[in-house]
């Protein structure tokens, strides 16, 4: 599968393309004008790597959680490319993405994210099917109730977590790998119908 993945869920976003049996990636540095420049950054990225939208069969876009305007812009751009080039579009979220490499390896997985000084947790079974909706949780609750649970957090956001949480015995800090999106789609774990931002209160 040849695909483009757009992730603007954090201050440092990324573009990733798998095409021509190669992979290409670009870091999107924090920029208050990122929303206005995203289309240009994508076009420049394609030109720099001699890529064409016609080479793609799929677009993946991160639905969040993340900044409201960045998510809206990236989803709108992904949908625009999808419609204009007749390319299939799927949405993914960081909670599930962080769990991808543990598919069928743990009975239960708790995906933990810190956003705007608040912690949010989501529970999955071994097939990465959601068991509970996203819940806001305090640091104290995490330390008291989840020390013996298997928890994953994304490496790119680990700097926002407290030292106490980072020392939990069953915590795994994971690199988010765009290649794993293909696997998640194969297992039916991505959104294809209602692709909208994942907002947290």
Secondary structure, 3 states (H helix, E strand, C coil): CCEEEEECCCCCEEEEEEECCEEEEEEECCCCCHHHHHHHHHHHHHHHCCCCHHHCCEEEEECECCCHHHHHHHHHHHHHHHHHHCCEEEEECHHHHCCHHHCCCCCEEEEEEEECCEEEEEEEECCCCECCCCEEECHHHHHHHCCCCCEEEEHHHHHHCCHHHHCCCCEEEECCCCCHHHHHHHCCCCECCCCCCECCC
